[in-house]
Amino acid sequence: MADFRAATATATHPGETATMAAESWLLEVKRMRIPRPKFQTRCPAEPPKDYFITEEEAKAKRDLAKATEELRRAVQDKL
């Protein structure tokens, strides 16, 4: 680890304390905009998986979920 106390003490002007030097340095810092990195292309290489599901497959999946829930409730009632 570096010791910054010595650097702060040498950076002070005559008559300033170390904290005043640090505060004046912080006031001199200018805000700058950092652009977002552009690693990807604008369009995805392949569409999301939802586009690959046809309407029939989606309906079959919903029907299966509904039937499974009905079966679970029926078994729960019998117990």
mmCIF file of the N, C-alpha and C atoms, coordinates in Angstrom:
data_MODEL
# 
_entry.id   MODEL 
# 
loop_
_atom_site.group_PDB 
_atom_site.id 
_atom_site.type_symbol 
_atom_site.label_atom_id 
_atom_site.label_alt_id 
_atom_site.label_comp_id 
_atom_site.label_asym_id 
_atom_site.label_entity_id 
_atom_site.label_seq_id 
_atom_site.pdbx_PDB_ins_code 
_atom_site.Cartn_x 
_atom_site.Cartn_y 
_atom_site.Cartn_z 
_atom_site.occupancy 
_atom_site.B_iso_or_equiv 
_atom_site.pdbx_formal_charge 
_atom_site.auth_seq_id 
_atom_site.auth_comp_id 
_atom_site.auth_asym_id 
_atom_site.auth_atom_id 
_atom_site.pdbx_PDB_model_num 
ATOM 1   N N  . MET A 1 1  ? 0.842   -1.177  0.000   1.00 0.00 ? 1  MET A N  1 
ATOM 2   C CA . MET A 1 1  ? 0.000   0.000   0.000   1.00 0.00 ? 1  MET A CA 1 
ATOM 3   C C  . MET A 1 1  ? 0.889   1.242   0.000   1.00 0.00 ? 1  MET A C  1 
ATOM 4   N N  . ALA A 1 2  ? 0.468   2.204   -0.727  1.00 0.00 ? 2  ALA A N  1 
ATOM 5   C CA . ALA A 1 2  ? 1.226   3.446   -0.783  1.00 0.00 ? 2  ALA A CA 1 
ATOM 6   C C  . ALA A 1 2  ? 0.825   4.354   0.369   1.00 0.00 ? 2  ALA A C  1 
ATOM 7   N N  . ASP A 1 3  ? 1.753   5.131   0.826   1.00 0.00 ? 3  ASP A N  1 
ATOM 8   C CA . ASP A 1 3  ? 1.480   6.072   1.902   1.00 0.00 ? 3  ASP A CA 1 
ATOM 9   C C  . ASP A 1 3  ? 1.281   7.442   1.279   1.00 0.00 ? 3  ASP A C  1 
ATOM 10  N N  . PHE A 1 4  ? 0.047   7.951   1.320   1.00 0.00 ? 4  PHE A N  1 
ATOM 11  C CA . PHE A 1 4  ? -0.272  9.223   0.684   1.00 0.00 ? 4  PHE A CA 1 
ATOM 12  C C  . PHE A 1 4  ? -0.085  10.415  1.621   1.00 0.00 ? 4  PHE A C  1 
ATOM 13  N N  . ARG A 1 5  ? 0.187   10.150  2.875   1.00 0.00 ? 5  ARG A N  1 
ATOM 14  C CA . ARG A 1 5  ? 0.324   11.252  3.826   1.00 0.00 ? 5  ARG A CA 1 
ATOM 15  C C  . ARG A 1 5  ? 1.518   12.143  3.484   1.00 0.00 ? 5  ARG A C  1 
ATOM 16  N N  . ALA A 1 6  ? 2.599   11.554  3.066   1.00 0.00 ? 6  ALA A N  1 
ATOM 17  C CA . ALA A 1 6  ? 3.782   12.356  2.742   1.00 0.00 ? 6  ALA A CA 1 
ATOM 18  C C  . ALA A 1 6  ? 3.527   13.195  1.500   1.00 0.00 ? 6  ALA A C  1 
ATOM 19  N N  . ALA A 1 7  ? 2.834   12.649  0.510   1.00 0.00 ? 7  ALA A N  1 
ATOM 20  C CA . ALA A 1 7  ? 2.548   13.394  -0.709  1.00 0.00 ? 7  ALA A CA 1 
ATOM 21  C C  . ALA A 1 7  ? 1.597   14.545  -0.424  1.00 0.00 ? 7  ALA A C  1 
ATOM 22  N N  . THR A 1 8  ? 0.644   14.345  0.470   1.00 0.00 ? 8  THR A N  1 
ATOM 23  C CA . THR A 1 8  ? -0.297  15.406  0.812   1.00 0.00 ? 8  THR A CA 1 
ATOM 24  C C  . THR A 1 8  ? 0.414   16.530  1.549   1.00 0.00 ? 8  THR A C  1 
ATOM 25  N N  . ALA A 1 9  ? 1.318   16.168  2.420   1.00 0.00 ? 9  ALA A N  1 
ATOM 26  C CA . ALA A 1 9  ? 2.024   17.186  3.192   1.00 0.00 ? 9  ALA A CA 1 
ATOM 27  C C  . ALA A 1 9  ? 2.924   18.019  2.290   1.00 0.00 ? 9  ALA A C  1 
ATOM 28  N N  . THR A 1 10 ? 3.530   17.436  1.266   1.00 0.00 ? 10 THR A N  1 
ATOM 29  C CA . THR A 1 10 ? 4.409   18.195  0.384   1.00 0.00 ? 10 THR A CA 1 
ATOM 30  C C  . THR A 1 10 ? 3.621   19.004  -0.628  1.00 0.00 ? 10 THR A C  1 
ATOM 31  N N  . ALA A 1 11 ? 2.357   18.651  -0.862  1.00 0.00 ? 11 ALA A N  1 
ATOM 32  C CA . ALA A 1 11 ? 1.565   19.356  -1.858  1.00 0.00 ? 11 ALA A CA 1 
ATOM 33  C C  . ALA A 1 11 ? 0.913   20.609  -1.299  1.00 0.00 ? 11 ALA A C  1 
ATOM 34  N N  . THR A 1 12 ? 1.041   20.855  -0.014  1.00 0.00 ? 12 THR A N  1 
ATOM 35  C CA . THR A 1 12 ? 0.388   22.016  0.586   1.00 0.00 ? 12 THR A CA 1 
ATOM 36  C C  . THR A 1 12 ? 1.177   23.277  0.282   1.00 0.00 ? 12 THR A C  1 
ATOM 37  N N  . HIS A 1 13 ? 0.444   24.365  0.226   1.00 0.00 ? 13 HIS A N  1 
ATOM 38  C CA . HIS A 1 13 ? 1.071   25.673  0.060   1.00 0.00 ? 13 HIS A CA 1 
ATOM 39  C C  . HIS A 1 13 ? 1.420   26.207  1.444   1.00 0.00 ? 13 HIS A C  1 
ATOM 40  N N  . PRO A 1 14 ? 2.279   27.173  1.525   1.00 0.00 ? 14 PRO A N  1 
ATOM 41  C CA . PRO A 1 14 ? 2.618   27.716  2.846   1.00 0.00 ? 14 PRO A CA 1 
ATOM 42  C C  . PRO A 1 14 ? 1.359   28.254  3.537   1.00 0.00 ? 14 PRO A C  1 
ATOM 43  N N  . GLY A 1 15 ? 1.145   27.815  4.756   1.00 0.00 ? 15 GLY A N  1 
ATOM 44  C CA . GLY A 1 15 ? 0.001   28.288  5.525   1.00 0.00 ? 15 GLY A CA 1 
ATOM 45  C C  . GLY A 1 15 ? -1.228  27.404  5.403   1.00 0.00 ? 15 GLY A C  1 
ATOM 46  N N  . GLU A 1 16 ? -1.226  26.396  4.528   1.00 0.00 ? 16 GLU A N  1 
ATOM 47  C CA . GLU A 1 16 ? -2.374  25.500  4.376   1.00 0.00 ? 16 GLU A CA 1 
ATOM 48  C C  . GLU A 1 16 ? -2.130  24.218  5.150   1.00 0.00 ? 16 GLU A C  1 
ATOM 49  N N  . THR A 1 17 ? -3.193  23.641  5.606   1.00 0.00 ? 17 THR A N  1 
ATOM 50  C CA . THR A 1 17 ? -3.075  22.328  6.228   1.00 0.00 ? 17 THR A CA 1 
ATOM 51  C C  . THR A 1 17 ? -3.292  21.275  5.157   1.00 0.00 ? 17 THR A C  1 
ATOM 52  N N  . ALA A 1 18 ? -3.054  20.025  5.503   1.00 0.00 ? 18 ALA A N  1 
ATOM 53  C CA . ALA A 1 18 ? -3.188  18.937  4.528   1.00 0.00 ? 18 ALA A CA 1 
ATOM 54  C C  . ALA A 1 18 ? -4.630  18.783  4.075   1.00 0.00 ? 18 ALA A C  1 
ATOM 55  N N  . THR A 1 19 ? -5.591  18.997  4.979   1.00 0.00 ? 19 THR A N  1 
ATOM 56  C CA . THR A 1 19 ? -6.993  18.836  4.581   1.00 0.00 ? 19 THR A CA 1 
ATOM 57  C C  . THR A 1 19 ? -7.435  19.943  3.649   1.00 0.00 ? 19 THR A C  1 
ATOM 58  N N  . MET A 1 20 ? -6.938  21.144  3.843   1.00 0.00 ? 20 MET A N  1 
ATOM 59  C CA . MET A 1 20 ? -7.299  22.242  2.943   1.00 0.00 ? 20 MET A CA 1 
ATOM 60  C C  . MET A 1 20 ? -6.764  21.970  1.543   1.00 0.00 ? 20 MET A C  1 
ATOM 61  N N  . ALA A 1 21 ? -5.579  21.386  1.443   1.00 0.00 ? 21 ALA A N  1 
ATOM 62  C CA . ALA A 1 21 ? -5.013  21.072  0.137   1.00 0.00 ? 21 ALA A CA 1 
ATOM 63  C C  . ALA A 1 21 ? -5.843  20.008  -0.559  1.00 0.00 ? 21 ALA A C  1 
ATOM 64  N N  . ALA A 1 22 ? -6.297  19.022  0.191   1.00 0.00 ? 22 ALA A N  1 
ATOM 65  C CA . ALA A 1 22 ? -7.118  17.971  -0.400  1.00 0.00 ? 22 ALA A CA 1 
ATOM 66  C C  . ALA A 1 22 ? -8.451  18.534  -0.863  1.00 0.00 ? 22 ALA A C  1 
ATOM 67  N N  . GLU A 1 23 ? -9.061  19.426  -0.074  1.00 0.00 ? 23 GLU A N  1 
ATOM 68  C CA . GLU A 1 23 ? -10.336 20.015  -0.461  1.00 0.00 ? 23 GLU A CA 1 
ATOM 69  C C  . GLU A 1 23 ? -10.185 20.885  -1.696  1.00 0.00 ? 23 GLU A C  1 
ATOM 70  N N  . SER A 1 24 ? -9.117  21.670  -1.789  1.00 0.00 ? 24 SER A N  1 
ATOM 71  C CA . SER A 1 24 ? -8.934  22.510  -2.967  1.00 0.00 ? 24 SER A CA 1 
ATOM 72  C C  . SER A 1 24 ? -8.668  21.651  -4.200  1.00 0.00 ? 24 SER A C  1 
ATOM 73  N N  . TRP A 1 25 ? -8.004  20.536  -4.023  1.00 0.00 ? 25 TRP A N  1 
ATOM 74  C CA . TRP A 1 25 ? -7.776  19.636  -5.161  1.00 0.00 ? 25 TRP A CA 1 
ATOM 75  C C  . TRP A 1 25 ? -9.095  19.057  -5.645  1.00 0.00 ? 25 TRP A C  1 
ATOM 76  N N  . LEU A 1 26 ? -9.989  18.713  -4.715  1.00 0.00 ? 26 LEU A N  1 
ATOM 77  C CA . LEU A 1 26 ? -11.284 18.164  -5.106  1.00 0.00 ? 26 LEU A CA 1 
ATOM 78  C C  . LEU A 1 26 ? -12.131 19.196  -5.836  1.00 0.00 ? 26 LEU A C  1 
ATOM 79  N N  . LEU A 1 27 ? -11.987 20.456  -5.506  1.00 0.00 ? 27 LEU A N  1 
ATOM 80  C CA . LEU A 1 27 ? -12.752 21.495  -6.189  1.00 0.00 ? 27 LEU A CA 1 
ATOM 81  C C  . LEU A 1 27 ? -12.259 21.708  -7.612  1.00 0.00 ? 27 LEU A C  1 
ATOM 82  N N  . GLU A 1 28 ? -11.005 21.392  -7.876  1.00 0.00 ? 28 GLU A N  1 
ATOM 83  C CA . GLU A 1 28 ? -10.444 21.589  -9.207  1.00 0.00 ? 28 GLU A CA 1 
ATOM 84  C C  . GLU A 1 28 ? -10.780 20.458  -10.172 1.00 0.00 ? 28 GLU A C  1 
ATOM 85  N N  . VAL A 1 29 ? -11.325 19.361  -9.669  1.00 0.00 ? 29 VAL A N  1 
ATOM 86  C CA . VAL A 1 29 ? -11.652 18.226  -10.528 1.00 0.00 ? 29 VAL A CA 1 
ATOM 87  C C  . VAL A 1 29 ? -12.851 18.582  -11.385 1.00 0.00 ? 29 VAL A C  1 
ATOM 88  N N  . LYS A 1 30 ? -12.741 18.358  -12.684 1.00 0.00 ? 30 LYS A N  1 
ATOM 89  C CA . LYS A 1 30 ? -13.833 18.672  -13.603 1.00 0.00 ? 30 LYS A CA 1 
ATOM 90  C C  . LYS A 1 30 ? -14.615 17.406  -13.914 1.00 0.00 ? 30 LYS A C  1 
ATOM 91  N N  . ARG A 1 31 ? -15.923 17.573  -14.005 1.00 0.00 ? 31 ARG A N  1 
ATOM 92  C CA . ARG A 1 31 ? -16.783 16.443  -14.347 1.00 0.00 ? 31 ARG A CA 1 
ATOM 93  C C  . ARG A 1 31 ? -16.639 16.166  -15.842 1.00 0.00 ? 31 ARG A C  1 
ATOM 94  N N  . MET A 1 32 ? -16.499 14.895  -16.180 1.00 0.00 ? 32 MET A N  1 
ATOM 95  C CA . MET A 1 32 ? -16.406 14.537  -17.590 1.00 0.00 ? 32 MET A CA 1 
ATOM 96  C C  . MET A 1 32 ? -17.312 13.358  -17.879 1.00 0.00 ? 32 MET A C  1 
ATOM 97  N N  . ARG A 1 33 ? -17.798 13.284  -19.086 1.00 0.00 ? 33 ARG A N  1 
ATOM 98  C CA . ARG A 1 33 ? -18.715 12.232  -19.495 1.00 0.00 ? 33 ARG A CA 1 
ATOM 99  C C  . ARG A 1 33 ? -17.911 11.057  -20.018 1.00 0.00 ? 33 ARG A C  1 
ATOM 100 N N  . ILE A 1 34 ? -18.185 9.874   -19.482 1.00 0.00 ? 34 ILE A N  1 
ATOM 101 C CA . ILE A 1 34 ? -17.506 8.668   -19.929 1.00 0.00 ? 34 ILE A CA 1 
ATOM 102 C C  . ILE A 1 34 ? -18.478 7.911   -20.824 1.00 0.00 ? 34 ILE A C  1 
ATOM 103 N N  . PRO A 1 35 ? -18.176 7.756   -22.105 1.00 0.00 ? 35 PRO A N  1 
ATOM 104 C CA . PRO A 1 35 ? -19.114 7.069   -22.997 1.00 0.00 ? 35 PRO A CA 1 
ATOM 105 C C  . PRO A 1 35 ? -19.197 5.586   -22.684 1.00 0.00 ? 35 PRO A C  1 
ATOM 106 N N  . ARG A 1 36 ? -20.355 5.020   -22.975 1.00 0.00 ? 36 ARG A N  1 
ATOM 107 C CA . ARG A 1 36 ? -20.545 3.587   -22.775 1.00 0.00 ? 36 ARG A CA 1 
ATOM 108 C C  . ARG A 1 36 ? -19.736 2.824   -23.812 1.00 0.00 ? 36 ARG A C  1 
ATOM 109 N N  . PRO A 1 37 ? -19.135 1.714   -23.434 1.00 0.00 ? 37 PRO A N  1 
ATOM 110 C CA . PRO A 1 37 ? -18.389 0.922   -24.417 1.00 0.00 ? 37 PRO A CA 1 
ATOM 111 C C  . PRO A 1 37 ? -19.339 0.287   -25.423 1.00 0.00 ? 37 PRO A C  1 
ATOM 112 N N  . LYS A 1 38 ? -18.902 0.190   -26.648 1.00 0.00 ? 38 LYS A N  1 
ATOM 113 C CA . LYS A 1 38 ? -19.730 -0.374  -27.709 1.00 0.00 ? 38 LYS A CA 1 
ATOM 114 C C  . LYS A 1 38 ? -19.089 -1.671  -28.182 1.00 0.00 ? 38 LYS A C  1 
ATOM 115 N N  . PHE A 1 39 ? -19.350 -2.731  -27.433 1.00 0.00 ? 39 PHE A N  1 
ATOM 116 C CA . PHE A 1 39 ? -18.771 -4.020  -27.770 1.00 0.00 ? 39 PHE A CA 1 
ATOM 117 C C  . PHE A 1 39 ? -19.687 -4.838  -28.661 1.00 0.00 ? 39 PHE A C  1 
ATOM 118 N N  . GLN A 1 40 ? -20.993 -4.575  -28.625 1.00 0.00 ? 40 GLN A N  1 
ATOM 119 C CA . GLN A 1 40 ? -21.938 -5.366  -29.393 1.00 0.00 ? 40 GLN A CA 1 
ATOM 120 C C  . GLN A 1 40 ? -22.381 -4.590  -30.621 1.00 0.00 ? 40 GLN A C  1 
ATOM 121 N N  . THR A 1 41 ? -22.902 -5.332  -31.580 1.00 0.00 ? 41 THR A N  1 
ATOM 122 C CA . THR A 1 41 ? -23.489 -4.683  -32.741 1.00 0.00 ? 41 THR A CA 1 
ATOM 123 C C  . THR A 1 41 ? -24.834 -4.106  -32.337 1.00 0.00 ? 41 THR A C  1 
ATOM 124 N N  . ARG A 1 42 ? -25.421 -3.321  -33.187 1.00 0.00 ? 42 ARG A N  1 
ATOM 125 C CA . ARG A 1 42 ? -26.695 -2.688  -32.867 1.00 0.00 ? 42 ARG A CA 1 
ATOM 126 C C  . ARG A 1 42 ? -27.825 -3.705  -32.769 1.00 0.00 ? 42 ARG A C  1 
ATOM 127 N N  . CYS A 1 43 ? -27.805 -4.737  -33.591 1.00 0.00 ? 43 CYS A N  1 
ATOM 128 C CA . CYS A 1 43 ? -28.859 -5.751  -33.591 1.00 0.00 ? 43 CYS A CA 1 
ATOM 129 C C  . CYS A 1 43 ? -28.299 -7.051  -33.016 1.00 0.00 ? 43 CYS A C  1 
ATOM 130 N N  . PRO A 1 44 ? -29.122 -7.794  -32.290 1.00 0.00 ? 44 PRO A N  1 
ATOM 131 C CA . PRO A 1 44 ? -28.624 -9.077  -31.779 1.00 0.00 ? 44 PRO A CA 1 
ATOM 132 C C  . PRO A 1 44 ? -28.382 -10.063 -32.916 1.00 0.00 ? 44 PRO A C  1 
ATOM 133 N N  . ALA A 1 45 ? -27.475 -10.985 -32.702 1.00 0.00 ? 45 ALA A N  1 
ATOM 134 C CA . ALA A 1 45 ? -27.128 -11.956 -33.741 1.00 0.00 ? 45 ALA A CA 1 
ATOM 135 C C  . ALA A 1 45 ? -28.293 -12.889 -34.031 1.00 0.00 ? 45 ALA A C  1 
ATOM 136 N N  . GLU A 1 46 ? -29.042 -13.252 -33.015 1.00 0.00 ? 46 GLU A N  1 
ATOM 137 C CA . GLU A 1 46 ? -30.202 -14.120 -33.211 1.00 0.00 ? 46 GLU A CA 1 
ATOM 138 C C  . GLU A 1 46 ? -31.349 -13.594 -32.359 1.00 0.00 ? 46 GLU A C  1 
ATOM 139 N N  . PRO A 1 47 ? -32.574 -13.781 -32.804 1.00 0.00 ? 47 PRO A N  1 
ATOM 140 C CA . PRO A 1 47 ? -33.699 -13.260 -32.030 1.00 0.00 ? 47 PRO A CA 1 
ATOM 141 C C  . PRO A 1 47 ? -33.870 -14.022 -30.726 1.00 0.00 ? 47 PRO A C  1 
ATOM 142 N N  . PRO A 1 48 ? -34.581 -13.448 -29.773 1.00 0.00 ? 48 PRO A N  1 
ATOM 143 C CA . PRO A 1 48 ? -34.831 -14.162 -28.522 1.00 0.00 ? 48 PRO A CA 1 
ATOM 144 C C  . PRO A 1 48 ? -35.587 -15.458 -28.767 1.00 0.00 ? 48 PRO A C  1 
ATOM 145 N N  . LYS A 1 49 ? -35.503 -16.369 -27.833 1.00 0.00 ? 49 LYS A N  1 
ATOM 146 C CA . LYS A 1 49 ? -36.102 -17.687 -28.008 1.00 0.00 ? 49 LYS A CA 1 
ATOM 147 C C  . LYS A 1 49 ? -37.614 -17.635 -28.157 1.00 0.00 ? 49 LYS A C  1 
ATOM 148 N N  . ASP A 1 50 ? -38.276 -16.601 -27.654 1.00 0.00 ? 50 ASP A N  1 
ATOM 149 C CA . ASP A 1 50 ? -39.728 -16.505 -27.776 1.00 0.00 ? 50 ASP A CA 1 
ATOM 150 C C  . ASP A 1 50 ? -40.166 -16.466 -29.237 1.00 0.00 ? 50 ASP A C  1 
ATOM 151 N N  . TYR A 1 51 ? -39.338 -15.948 -30.112 1.00 0.00 ? 51 TYR A N  1 
ATOM 152 C CA . TYR A 1 51 ? -39.708 -15.867 -31.520 1.00 0.00 ? 51 TYR A CA 1 
ATOM 153 C C  . TYR A 1 51 ? -39.722 -17.240 -32.180 1.00 0.00 ? 51 TYR A C  1 
ATOM 154 N N  . PHE A 1 52 ? -39.003 -18.190 -31.626 1.00 0.00 ? 52 PHE A N  1 
ATOM 155 C CA . PHE A 1 52 ? -38.940 -19.517 -32.223 1.00 0.00 ? 52 PHE A CA 1 
ATOM 156 C C  . PHE A 1 52 ? -40.151 -20.373 -31.859 1.00 0.00 ? 52 PHE A C  1 
ATOM 157 N N  . ILE A 1 53 ? -40.888 -20.001 -30.820 1.00 0.00 ? 53 ILE A N  1 
ATOM 158 C CA . ILE A 1 53 ? -42.035 -20.789 -30.385 1.00 0.00 ? 53 ILE A CA 1 
ATOM 159 C C  . ILE A 1 53 ? -43.231 -20.434 -31.261 1.00 0.00 ? 53 ILE A C  1 
ATOM 160 N N  . THR A 1 54 ? -43.803 -21.446 -31.882 1.00 0.00 ? 54 THR A N  1 
ATOM 161 C CA . THR A 1 54 ? -44.985 -21.206 -32.713 1.00 0.00 ? 54 THR A CA 1 
ATOM 162 C C  . THR A 1 54 ? -46.209 -21.084 -31.814 1.00 0.00 ? 54 THR A C  1 
ATOM 163 N N  . GLU A 1 55 ? -47.314 -20.648 -32.401 1.00 0.00 ? 55 GLU A N  1 
ATOM 164 C CA . GLU A 1 55 ? -48.547 -20.471 -31.628 1.00 0.00 ? 55 GLU A CA 1 
ATOM 165 C C  . GLU A 1 55 ? -49.063 -21.800 -31.092 1.00 0.00 ? 55 GLU A C  1 
ATOM 166 N N  . GLU A 1 56 ? -48.922 -22.863 -31.890 1.00 0.00 ? 56 GLU A N  1 
ATOM 167 C CA . GLU A 1 56 ? -49.390 -24.181 -31.441 1.00 0.00 ? 56 GLU A CA 1 
ATOM 168 C C  . GLU A 1 56 ? -48.575 -24.674 -30.250 1.00 0.00 ? 56 GLU A C  1 
ATOM 169 N N  . GLU A 1 57 ? -47.266 -24.472 -30.313 1.00 0.00 ? 57 GLU A N  1 
ATOM 170 C CA . GLU A 1 57 ? -46.408 -24.891 -29.201 1.00 0.00 ? 57 GLU A CA 1 
ATOM 171 C C  . GLU A 1 57 ? -46.727 -24.100 -27.936 1.00 0.00 ? 57 GLU A C  1 
ATOM 172 N N  . ALA A 1 58 ? -46.992 -22.817 -28.087 1.00 0.00 ? 58 ALA A N  1 
ATOM 173 C CA . ALA A 1 58 ? -47.322 -21.988 -26.932 1.00 0.00 ? 58 ALA A CA 1 
ATOM 174 C C  . ALA A 1 58 ? -48.640 -22.436 -26.314 1.00 0.00 ? 58 ALA A C  1 
ATOM 175 N N  . LYS A 1 59 ? -49.626 -22.750 -27.173 1.00 0.00 ? 59 LYS A N  1 
ATOM 176 C CA . LYS A 1 59 ? -50.928 -23.215 -26.671 1.00 0.00 ? 59 LYS A CA 1 
ATOM 177 C C  . LYS A 1 59 ? -50.777 -24.563 -25.974 1.00 0.00 ? 59 LYS A C  1 
ATOM 178 N N  . ALA A 1 60 ? -49.984 -25.463 -26.548 1.00 0.00 ? 60 ALA A N  1 
ATOM 179 C CA . ALA A 1 60 ? -49.763 -26.773 -25.938 1.00 0.00 ? 60 ALA A CA 1 
ATOM 180 C C  . ALA A 1 60 ? -49.079 -26.623 -24.575 1.00 0.00 ? 60 ALA A C  1 
ATOM 181 N N  . LYS A 1 61 ? -48.154 -25.688 -24.476 1.00 0.00 ? 61 LYS A N  1 
ATOM 182 C CA . LYS A 1 61 ? -47.459 -25.458 -23.210 1.00 0.00 ? 61 LYS A CA 1 
ATOM 183 C C  . LYS A 1 61 ? -48.422 -24.930 -22.148 1.00 0.00 ? 61 LYS A C  1 
ATOM 184 N N  . ARG A 1 62 ? -49.306 -24.000 -22.549 1.00 0.00 ? 62 ARG A N  1 
ATOM 185 C CA . ARG A 1 62 ? -50.298 -23.476 -21.605 1.00 0.00 ? 62 ARG A CA 1 
ATOM 186 C C  . ARG A 1 62 ? -51.266 -24.565 -21.167 1.00 0.00 ? 62 ARG A C  1 
ATOM 187 N N  . ASP A 1 63 ? -51.714 -25.399 -22.127 1.00 0.00 ? 63 ASP A N  1 
ATOM 188 C CA . ASP A 1 63 ? -52.640 -26.487 -21.797 1.00 0.00 ? 63 ASP A CA 1 
ATOM 189 C C  . ASP A 1 63 ? -51.990 -27.490 -20.841 1.00 0.00 ? 63 ASP A C  1 
ATOM 190 N N  . LEU A 1 64 ? -50.729 -27.799 -21.069 1.00 0.00 ? 64 LEU A N  1 
ATOM 191 C CA . LEU A 1 64 ? -50.018 -28.724 -20.191 1.00 0.00 ? 64 LEU A CA 1 
ATOM 192 C C  . LEU A 1 64 ? -49.906 -28.155 -18.776 1.00 0.00 ? 64 LEU A C  1 
ATOM 193 N N  . ALA A 1 65 ? -49.597 -26.879 -18.670 1.00 0.00 ? 65 ALA A N  1 
ATOM 194 C CA . ALA A 1 65 ? -49.491 -26.244 -17.354 1.00 0.00 ? 65 ALA A CA 1 
ATOM 195 C C  . ALA A 1 65 ? -50.843 -26.257 -16.647 1.00 0.00 ? 65 ALA A C  1 
ATOM 196 N N  . LYS A 1 66 ? -51.910 -26.007 -17.413 1.00 0.00 ? 66 LYS A N  1 
ATOM 197 C CA . LYS A 1 66 ? -53.256 -26.008 -16.829 1.00 0.00 ? 66 LYS A CA 1 
ATOM 198 C C  . LYS A 1 66 ? -53.640 -27.413 -16.364 1.00 0.00 ? 66 LYS A C  1 
ATOM 199 N N  . ALA A 1 67 ? -53.362 -28.423 -17.184 1.00 0.00 ? 67 ALA A N  1 
ATOM 200 C CA . ALA A 1 67 ? -53.692 -29.803 -16.823 1.00 0.00 ? 67 ALA A CA 1 
ATOM 201 C C  . ALA A 1 67 ? -52.874 -30.257 -15.617 1.00 0.00 ? 67 ALA A C  1 
ATOM 202 N N  . THR A 1 68 ? -51.630 -29.868 -15.561 1.00 0.00 ? 68 THR A N  1 
ATOM 203 C CA . THR A 1 68 ? -50.778 -30.232 -14.430 1.00 0.00 ? 68 THR A CA 1 
ATOM 204 C C  . THR A 1 68 ? -51.306 -29.619 -13.137 1.00 0.00 ? 68 THR A C  1 
ATOM 205 N N  . GLU A 1 69 ? -51.732 -28.362 -13.213 1.00 0.00 ? 69 GLU A N  1 
ATOM 206 C CA . GLU A 1 69 ? -52.278 -27.703 -12.023 1.00 0.00 ? 69 GLU A CA 1 
ATOM 207 C C  . GLU A 1 69 ? -53.581 -28.363 -11.585 1.00 0.00 ? 69 GLU A C  1 
ATOM 208 N N  . GLU A 1 70 ? -54.436 -28.739 -12.535 1.00 0.00 ? 70 GLU A N  1 
ATOM 209 C CA . GLU A 1 70 ? -55.686 -29.427 -12.192 1.00 0.00 ? 70 GLU A CA 1 
ATOM 210 C C  . GLU A 1 70 ? -55.401 -30.783 -11.550 1.00 0.00 ? 70 GLU A C  1 
ATOM 211 N N  . LEU A 1 71 ? -54.440 -31.514 -12.086 1.00 0.00 ? 71 LEU A N  1 
ATOM 212 C CA . LEU A 1 71 ? -54.066 -32.804 -11.514 1.00 0.00 ? 71 LEU A CA 1 
ATOM 213 C C  . LEU A 1 71 ? -53.513 -32.632 -10.096 1.00 0.00 ? 71 LEU A C  1 
ATOM 214 N N  . ARG A 1 72 ? -52.694 -31.606 -9.891  1.00 0.00 ? 72 ARG A N  1 
ATOM 215 C CA . ARG A 1 72 ? -52.140 -31.351 -8.560  1.00 0.00 ? 72 ARG A CA 1 
ATOM 216 C C  . ARG A 1 72 ? -53.251 -31.064 -7.557  1.00 0.00 ? 72 ARG A C  1 
ATOM 217 N N  . ARG A 1 73 ? -54.229 -30.263 -7.969  1.00 0.00 ? 73 ARG A N  1 
ATOM 218 C CA . ARG A 1 73 ? -55.348 -29.945 -7.075  1.00 0.00 ? 73 ARG A CA 1 
ATOM 219 C C  . ARG A 1 73 ? -56.190 -31.182 -6.774  1.00 0.00 ? 73 ARG A C  1 
ATOM 220 N N  . ALA A 1 74 ? -56.414 -32.029 -7.787  1.00 0.00 ? 74 ALA A N  1 
ATOM 221 C CA . ALA A 1 74 ? -57.207 -33.242 -7.578  1.00 0.00 ? 74 ALA A CA 1 
ATOM 222 C C  . ALA A 1 74 ? -56.511 -34.183 -6.599  1.00 0.00 ? 74 ALA A C  1 
ATOM 223 N N  . VAL A 1 75 ? -55.206 -34.357 -6.750  1.00 0.00 ? 75 VAL A N  1 
ATOM 224 C CA . VAL A 1 75 ? -54.452 -35.221 -5.841  1.00 0.00 ? 75 VAL A CA 1 
ATOM 225 C C  . VAL A 1 75 ? -54.462 -34.626 -4.436  1.00 0.00 ? 75 VAL A C  1 
ATOM 226 N N  . GLN A 1 76 ? -54.333 -33.318 -4.338  1.00 0.00 ? 76 GLN A N  1 
ATOM 227 C CA . GLN A 1 76 ? -54.342 -32.658 -3.030  1.00 0.00 ? 76 GLN A CA 1 
ATOM 228 C C  . GLN A 1 76 ? -55.694 -32.841 -2.339  1.00 0.00 ? 76 GLN A C  1 
ATOM 229 N N  . ASP A 1 77 ? -56.786 -32.771 -3.104  1.00 0.00 ? 77 ASP A N  1 
ATOM 230 C CA . ASP A 1 77 ? -58.125 -32.960 -2.529  1.00 0.00 ? 77 ASP A CA 1 
ATOM 231 C C  . ASP A 1 77 ? -58.326 -34.382 -2.022  1.00 0.00 ? 77 ASP A C  1 
ATOM 232 N N  . LYS A 1 78 ? -57.773 -35.358 -2.734  1.00 0.00 ? 78 LYS A N  1 
ATOM 233 C CA . LYS A 1 78 ? -57.950 -36.756 -2.334  1.00 0.00 ? 78 LYS A CA 1 
ATOM 234 C C  . LYS A 1 78 ? -57.132 -37.104 -1.101  1.00 0.00 ? 78 LYS A C  1 
ATOM 235 N N  . LEU A 1 79 ? -56.078 -36.376 -0.858  1.00 0.00 ? 79 LEU A N  1 
ATOM 236 C CA . LEU A 1 79 ? -55.256 -36.650 0.327   1.00 0.00 ? 79 LEU A CA 1 
ATOM 237 C C  . LEU A 1 79 ? -55.894 -35.976 1.478   1.00 0.00 ? 79 LEU A C  1 
# 
